[in-house]
Structures are given as C-alpha cells and as structure tokens.
C-alpha cells in the first residue's frame, strides 16, 4: 500500500494517508456530478424518508454524503476505511450526522440492520478480488434492514478511449476483466490530471455478485446527458459540451434490495 506521500499520489498510488485524502478532495468529478450522483439521489428519493438512516459506504471526503443529507433530508452516516478521509469529511461535511471507520471489513459502531438505505459510489474500483467485492457487499447487507435499498455507482471499464470532461478510462483498445488493474485519469479542480490505478469491474458482473451477497431485485441504469438536464446543476450542464458523455455514457447505477 502507498504511504500517501505526494510522490506516491503522482504515480497513481492508493488514496491513503493525508496527501491521498487531499488529492482525492481536489478531484473535480464533473462527469460524476452530471451523470452519477444526481441519479443516485433520484434512485433513493421516495425510498428513504426524512430522518431515516442513509449510510454512505466509502464516503471519502464527504462531499457526496453532505449533498445527500441536504437533498434527501435523511440522517446520513459516512463510513470509510481511511481515517484521514474521515478527518477531512468531519471538517468539510457539516450536514453528515456521524462518521464511522471500517476496520477489518466491518463498520465500527454500527449494529446489524441499522440502515434504511445505503449508497456506495466508486468503491469497487479499489477492490482487486471478487472476494473483496463480496466482503463489501456482505457488510453492506449486514447494515441494511430487510427490504432496504442499495444504490451503487460505478464506471464502466469498457468505456476506454474517450475524452470525458473529467475522466479518462483505461487504455484505448484494451479490454479489462474482473479485478484487473486499470489506469484512470481524473481532472483536478486546477485543470491538471491525476492518474490512479483502479480495478475494473465489468458492470454486467455486478448483478451476480450482489445476488451472491444476499440482494435481490437488481436493476441497472446508464444515465444520459439529456436525462441529466432535469437533475444536475444547470451551471454544470452548460459548463462543457459533454461530447463523449453523449456518445457513450460511462457511469452505471446499479440498484438492489436487501433480501
């Protein structure tokens, strides 16, 4: 694992340590805020009531959790494997009710069936094996009460060779199998680019893995730019031409229910 030094981050190391948390917080994520997070919120809207518990599994620096609390009115709990990420989130996400560390695959301080919903955004990209994915899905299933929804946001590793506004996926012409290492470039807020090493999880593999972990009612949606006009921030919609996003939308929303 990277120790989170600036050199490690520049070479594509994991989002670990203080430098890793700061680098992650500096990612622009424009494509995510157009085609990802608004659709996650839409999938949760009407399925979680005001003051019910929504867990953001892999909350990172807390921006998405904070927005979810404001948009949905839910009591949002942020959880992450990185203590540095949680420290950053505590200082920048005031709408989030609580933060909990994931230690040895288990969320500390949260009992079985405590959550009315879970969202999990881009966490799979950090997982190298199917067992690791099943471990995360199993812990999410532990947290959810029966019948409660999970909404999962992921990048399609097949979307290589396209110049998305804030994202470059893999290497053009290369196919990536489950868990294979895949380079990803992310635009920073200052216009520079951050390269990281992610793990590819083909989106058509996710329903099987979710069902293996105790979920049912699995469905998938690939949001489009036209759909985003009714959900995303109008200023963001007009900021870029979104040419690649129109040609081949790179993000997939997978929804499931705790069986």
C-alpha angles and dihedrals in degrees: 000000000000117000089220098250117155090249091055092049093050090051091052102264125164121286091260135134127017094300091051092052092049092048092051091049089054094058111113097213093190094155090051092051090050104041104013125037098036089055092048088055091047091052090052096043111104091015096075124045132217112289092009115131120267116181118206100206106204096014096173112186091352103245095125094042090051092050091047091054091052096043099041102030089226127142098253123204117193119210130181142159091234120080089195091056090050092049090053092046092051089058098044107031108062095164092063111098101207143357127215132187122231107225123181090348096307129101108239118231099012121107129215116286095010097130129081090194141357131208120195117188123192093330094128091065089073095052120092103188140044089238089058091051091048089049092056092045090048092053091048089051089052091055096048125082114231113282094019121132133249118199116195126192119200141161118244106239089206091071096090128147097031126117104228117186095256104004143065116188122209124304121317112259095013121119118212125207127207111305096359116146112258129182115234127185121207127193115237123218089254091058097255122117131245119206118206135173110242132175119243120235112180107226093229089063094058099077091058093048092048093049089049089055096053104274130127139181092052117183135166135210132185107206120219133211091247091055091047092062089077096046113028128075108282092225090056092047089058097040097082137022089237090210097157092040088057093047097049118358106218102202129081128195113210117191128190141163128232104250 
